[in-house]
Amino acid sequence: MNLVEKCVNEFVNQARSRGVLGEGWDADEITQSGDSLVLRVNGPDRRGFALQLKRRADGIPACAQTENFSIALLTEDAVDMPADAEQDRVLGEFLQIIDACDQEPIPDIHWWDLVVDGDLSAFLDGTSVNFAEVKITLKCNQSCVMCKTGPEVRNVLPDAAALEKLLPRLAGKTDRLTFSGGEPTLDPELPRYVEMARDAGFGVIEIQSNGIRLREYDYVKRLVDAGEGKTTFLVSLHAHQAELSDRITRAPGTFEKTILGLHNILKTGADLDLCHVIMTLNCRHISEYVDFVATELGPRLDILFTLAVPVERVLDNRELMPRISDFATPLRAGLSKCHSREECVVQDRTRPAALIIGGSGLTMCIIPGFEHMHRERESPAPKDTRHLLMKAEQCRECKWDECCSGFWRRYAELYGTGEFVPVPRD
């Protein structure tokens, strides 16, 4: 039992000693749900209520806030009986006891242990691929205008000891692990983390990076050797020119370092994917971007396309979200210069492969003729972005409706849904 659970048990003991619980009322059980605890209190005649105690954070709907907790009344879990004065009294007095007793801050490490010891959903993307992702730091040496990582993410690693405990459990759920950030190469322990992931049994150990630190070949080789053939790389490259890259990353002089890092990865023979986020700043240059990648880096890599995700910085800068009419033609032109992954299996590569990420805000109806390059059918939107997506009324008539996750709600708010034209069913 960790410190968080002990704290909740103390609330129950105090309620019993002060007579709030008793005479038919008592805490039935304490269960874990994600990174929170659910406390159920039952009374006579099937009356009762359930409280969710979550780490205190602004913006969480709550019936009470204490030093450590945001407390929500889970009405959907309550017994289907009309509320009465006695039930309201127990609830009110129990909340007062929690407020009075919860005065000492709980160290962050115990909150993270609560997740590690129970529900692993914070680290699993929830798709059919169901890869695991662990952010080992939130520090970064770039400041990209469309960065989607905020301070409230749940899958951040506090230290190596926690990772050692977590990895075997995640390996029982999936064969694929991603180390991300922030910028994971800023943690000097990353090569050791890769070794730990290898020993835990992961078949693929992906490192998501901006590539700056990877300009050091010996460091790249350490990461590759640590994985013993299992290390792969996903590197962000959102522009084909240094000036444009500087505007996007807001880190002048880093474009050349990233390119050098990409060459180093290819030199080791490790698998390499590029992440290209489409936004207003770069959306008209997708075809030129593909040309640059093919010429500068060659055919032995994949380009993953996604639309800027409307969270964090993109929410504050609506001008970053391009219209379909701005990027549909350049995107199709870029895709026409790439292989699909299926083609790469049956023939030698002569150009890079392209893949559109499932649940990325890019729908199949805007890339006619290139639907085979969309990952939507095999892996739809991960669980942490599904609530950001929607469909229009006309989507019901589209041949891709059943396997399409939809487009960003934010896009519809900015530009409407008229540009989404359903593809006729065969």
Secondary structure, 3 states (H helix, E strand, C coil): CCHHHHHHHHHHHHHHHCCCCECCEEEEEEEEECCEEEEEEECHHHCEEEEEEEECCCCCCCCEECCCEEEEECHHHCCCCCCCHHHHHHHHHHHHHHHHHCCCCCCHHHHHHHHHHCCCHHHECCCCCCCEEEECCCCCCCCCCCCCCCCCCCCECCCHHHHHHHHHHHHCCCCEEEEECCCHHHCCCHHHHHHHHHHHCCCEEEEEECCCHHHCHHHHHHHHHHHCCCEEEEEECCCCCHHHHHHHHCCCCCHHHHHHHHHHHHHHCCCEEEEEEECCCCHHHHHHHHHHHHHHCCCCCEEEEEECCCCCHHHHCHHHCCCHHHHHHHHHHHHCCCECHHHHHHCCCCCCEEEECCCCCCCHHHCCCCHHHECCCCCCCCCCCHHHEECCHHHHHCCCHHHCCCEEHHHHHHHCCCCCCCCCCC
